[in-house]
Amino acid sequence: MDTDGLLYGSTPNEECLFLERLEENHYNTYTSKKHAEKNWFVGLKKNGSCKRGPRTHYGQKAILFLPLPVSSD
């Protein structure tokens, strides 16, 4: 996540670190570690595109992710 709150793909760097929080409703939320003071979350819109960090806040459905187990097959 860059300084404008946009998600992008890149080689690993300090902007690629996110804090994972396990919520009491069994969903996970992810916040940018570099921009932790801004409370920017990773979020997806209904059409599947990324939501900008400044447009996210706690309580939105767009920031909730449900972890699913991966089979070893």
N, CA and C atoms as a LAMMPS dump frame, in Angstrom:
ITEM: TIMESTEP
0
ITEM: NUMBER OF ATOMS
219
ITEM: BOX BOUNDS ff ff ff
-5.0000000000000000e+02 5.0000000000000000e+02
-5.0000000000000000e+02 5.0000000000000000e+02
-5.0000000000000000e+02 5.0000000000000000e+02
ITEM: ATOMS id mol type element x y z
1 1 1 N 0.857 -1.167 0
2 1 2 C 0 0 0
3 1 3 C 0.907 1.235 0
4 2 1 N 0.664 2.112 -0.954
5 2 2 C 1.516 3.302 -1.053
6 2 3 C 0.989 4.436 -0.171
7 3 1 N 1.624 5.6 -0.259
8 3 2 C 1.267 6.732 0.605
9 3 3 C -0.116 7.304 0.308
10 4 1 N -0.695 6.96 -0.859
11 4 2 C -2.051 7.398 -1.203
12 4 3 C -3.108 6.367 -0.821
13 5 1 N -2.673 5.213 -0.287
14 5 2 C -3.607 4.174 0.115
15 5 3 C -3.984 3.211 -0.987
16 6 1 N -3.223 3.199 -2.09
17 6 2 C -3.501 2.287 -3.2
18 6 3 C -2.727 0.982 -3.028
19 7 1 N -3.396 -0.133 -3.284
20 7 2 C -2.726 -1.427 -3.269
21 7 3 C -2.053 -1.66 -4.611
22 8 1 N -0.886 -2.274 -4.575
23 8 2 C -0.169 -2.582 -5.807
24 8 3 C 0.699 -3.808 -5.568
25 9 1 N 1.089 -4.471 -6.637
26 9 2 C 1.961 -5.628 -6.555
27 9 3 C 3.404 -5.221 -6.771
28 10 1 N 4.312 -5.805 -5.992
29 10 2 C 5.735 -5.496 -6.134
30 10 3 C 6.561 -6.577 -5.453
31 11 1 N 7.875 -6.446 -5.586
32 11 2 C 8.762 -7.321 -4.826
33 11 3 C 8.647 -6.925 -3.355
34 12 1 N 8.95 -7.835 -2.436
35 12 2 C 8.783 -7.523 -1.009
36 12 3 C 9.555 -6.275 -0.572
37 13 1 N 8.861 -5.384 0.125
38 13 2 C 9.472 -4.194 0.715
39 13 3 C 8.636 -3.782 1.921
40 14 1 N 8.978 -2.653 2.55
41 14 2 C 8.282 -2.258 3.784
42 14 3 C 6.811 -1.905 3.563
43 15 1 N 6.429 -1.562 2.348
44 15 2 C 5.023 -1.256 2.07
45 15 3 C 4.193 -2.521 1.858
46 16 1 N 4.843 -3.683 1.843
47 16 2 C 4.148 -4.955 1.621
48 16 3 C 3.825 -5.686 2.928
49 17 1 N 4.077 -5.048 4.052
50 17 2 C 3.809 -5.686 5.339
51 17 3 C 2.459 -5.225 5.879
52 18 1 N 1.654 -6.213 6.295
53 18 2 C 0.323 -5.919 6.815
54 18 3 C 0.136 -6.62 8.149
55 19 1 N -0.608 -5.994 9.026
56 19 2 C -0.942 -6.58 10.316
57 19 3 C -2.282 -7.287 10.188
58 20 1 N -2.301 -8.565 10.557
59 20 2 C -3.524 -9.361 10.483
60 20 3 C -4.195 -9.363 11.849
61 21 1 N -5.463 -9.064 11.868
62 21 2 C -6.223 -9.072 13.118
63 21 3 C -7.348 -10.085 12.995
64 22 1 N -7.428 -10.988 13.961
65 22 2 C -8.491 -11.984 13.994
66 22 3 C -9.667 -11.379 14.758
67 23 1 N -10.763 -11.165 14.063
68 23 2 C -11.933 -10.521 14.663
69 23 3 C -12.79 -11.554 15.389
70 24 1 N -13.628 -11.085 16.298
71 24 2 C -14.473 -11.986 17.076
72 24 3 C -15.559 -12.646 16.235
73 25 1 N -15.843 -12.11 15.045
74 25 2 C -16.844 -12.701 14.154
75 25 3 C -16.22 -13.716 13.193
76 26 1 N -14.994 -14.152 13.472
77 26 2 C -14.247 -15.164 12.711
78 26 3 C -13.733 -14.662 11.368
79 27 1 N -13.796 -13.379 11.122
80 27 2 C -13.205 -12.783 9.928
81 27 3 C -11.842 -12.206 10.288
82 28 1 N -11.031 -11.947 9.274
83 28 2 C -9.733 -11.307 9.457
84 28 3 C -9.751 -9.94 8.799
85 29 1 N -9.024 -9.002 9.39
86 29 2 C -8.81 -7.697 8.769
87 29 3 C -7.312 -7.477 8.65
88 30 1 N -6.918 -6.674 7.676
89 30 2 C -5.506 -6.407 7.416
90 30 3 C -5.29 -4.904 7.325
91 31 1 N -4.324 -4.402 8.101
92 31 2 C -3.969 -2.988 8.063
93 31 3 C -2.524 -2.852 7.625
94 32 1 N -2.234 -1.756 6.965
95 32 2 C -0.88 -1.471 6.525
96 32 3 C 0.004 -1.224 7.739
97 33 1 N 1.134 -1.944 7.829
98 33 2 C 2.049 -1.743 8.952
99 33 3 C 2.742 -0.388 8.84
100 34 1 N 3.11 0.004 7.633
101 34 2 C 3.809 1.271 7.436
102 34 3 C 2.902 2.453 7.751
103 35 1 N 1.627 2.335 7.439
104 35 2 C 0.675 3.423 7.645
105 35 3 C -0.298 3.089 8.783
106 36 1 N 0.18 2.405 9.815
107 36 2 C -0.683 1.945 10.909
108 36 3 C -1.368 3.099 11.634
109 37 1 N -0.698 4.246 11.732
110 37 2 C -1.291 5.386 12.447
111 37 3 C -2.496 5.961 11.713
112 38 1 N -2.632 5.638 10.421
113 38 2 C -3.749 6.152 9.621
114 38 3 C -4.961 5.22 9.637
115 39 1 N -4.794 4.005 10.204
116 39 2 C -5.875 3.009 10.253
117 39 3 C -6.441 2.696 8.875
118 40 1 N -5.568 2.485 7.9
119 40 2 C -5.997 2.097 6.561
120 40 3 C -6.077 0.579 6.488
121 41 1 N -7.202 0.075 6.009
122 41 2 C -7.413 -1.358 5.874
123 41 3 C -7.312 -1.771 4.415
124 42 1 N -7.013 -3.049 4.199
125 42 2 C -7.143 -3.636 2.869
126 42 3 C -8.627 -3.902 2.682
127 43 1 N -9.18 -3.467 1.565
128 43 2 C -10.603 -3.65 1.315
129 43 3 C -10.887 -3.89 -0.151
130 44 1 N -11.968 -4.611 -0.416
131 44 2 C -12.397 -4.89 -1.785
132 44 3 C -13.803 -4.351 -2.001
133 45 1 N -14.022 -3.762 -3.162
134 45 2 C -15.353 -3.286 -3.538
135 45 3 C -16.199 -4.459 -4.019
136 46 1 N -17.481 -4.227 -4.241
137 46 2 C -18.383 -5.279 -4.719
138 46 3 C -17.969 -5.823 -6.073
139 47 1 N -17.348 -4.975 -6.912
140 47 2 C -16.926 -5.428 -8.24
141 47 3 C -15.568 -6.12 -8.214
142 48 1 N -14.946 -6.26 -7.038
143 48 2 C -13.684 -6.97 -6.902
144 48 3 C -12.448 -6.097 -6.972
145 49 1 N -12.609 -4.824 -7.273
146 49 2 C -11.44 -3.942 -7.323
147 49 3 C -11.055 -3.506 -5.907
148 50 1 N -9.827 -3.04 -5.768
149 50 2 C -9.312 -2.622 -4.464
150 50 3 C -9.915 -1.298 -4.034
151 51 1 N -10.125 -1.18 -2.754
152 51 2 C -10.623 0.061 -2.177
153 51 3 C -9.424 0.832 -1.623
154 52 1 N -9.383 2.13 -1.844
155 52 2 C -8.275 2.949 -1.346
156 52 3 C -8.288 2.975 0.181
157 53 1 N -7.104 2.956 0.762
158 53 2 C -6.965 2.957 2.215
159 53 3 C -7.747 4.042 2.931
160 54 1 N -7.676 5.314 2.474
161 54 2 C -8.409 6.371 3.173
162 54 3 C -9.931 6.215 3.129
163 55 1 N -10.433 5.394 2.238
164 55 2 C -11.883 5.192 2.123
165 55 3 C -12.368 3.99 2.933
166 56 1 N -11.47 3.365 3.678
167 56 2 C -11.848 2.215 4.503
168 56 3 C -11.888 2.628 5.969
169 57 1 N -12.748 1.975 6.719
170 57 2 C -12.757 2.165 8.161
171 57 3 C -13.377 0.94 8.821
172 58 1 N -13.105 0.812 10.113
173 58 2 C -13.596 -0.325 10.867
174 58 3 C -15.118 -0.358 10.821
175 59 1 N -15.676 -1.549 10.607
176 59 2 C -17.122 -1.718 10.541
177 59 3 C -17.64 -1.944 9.133
178 60 1 N -16.822 -1.657 8.123
179 60 2 C -17.24 -1.893 6.738
180 60 3 C -17.121 -3.377 6.397
181 61 1 N -18.04 -3.867 5.595
182 61 2 C -17.963 -5.25 5.132
183 61 3 C -16.807 -5.445 4.158
184 62 1 N -16.402 -4.382 3.474
185 62 2 C -15.349 -4.465 2.455
186 62 3 C -13.999 -4.864 3.032
187 63 1 N -13.79 -4.699 4.334
188 63 2 C -12.483 -4.996 4.925
189 63 3 C -12.425 -6.371 5.584
190 64 1 N -13.543 -7.109 5.573
191 64 2 C -13.599 -8.413 6.229
192 64 3 C -13.231 -9.529 5.258
193 65 1 N -12.292 -10.366 5.668
194 65 2 C -11.848 -11.494 4.852
195 65 3 C -12.03 -12.772 5.65
196 66 1 N -12.557 -13.795 4.998
197 66 2 C -12.802 -15.073 5.649
198 66 3 C -11.704 -16.05 5.247
199 67 1 N -10.856 -16.465 6.193
200 67 2 C -9.792 -17.414 5.851
201 67 3 C -10.378 -18.8 5.576
202 68 1 N -9.889 -19.423 4.535
203 68 2 C -10.337 -20.76 4.164
204 68 3 C -9.158 -21.716 4.2
205 69 1 N -9.371 -22.951 4.668
206 69 2 C -8.274 -23.923 4.688
207 69 3 C -7.893 -24.344 3.27
208 70 1 N -6.625 -24.626 3.081
209 70 2 C -6.12 -25.07 1.786
210 70 3 C -5.772 -26.541 1.899
211 71 1 N -6.274 -27.343 0.963
212 71 2 C -5.966 -28.773 0.996
213 71 3 C -4.578 -29.012 0.417
214 72 1 N -3.938 -30.081 0.845
215 72 2 C -2.583 -30.389 0.38
216 72 3 C -2.574 -31.302 -0.841
217 73 1 N -3.705 -31.453 -1.51
218 73 2 C -3.796 -32.345 -2.686
219 73 3 C -3.088 -31.782 -3.876
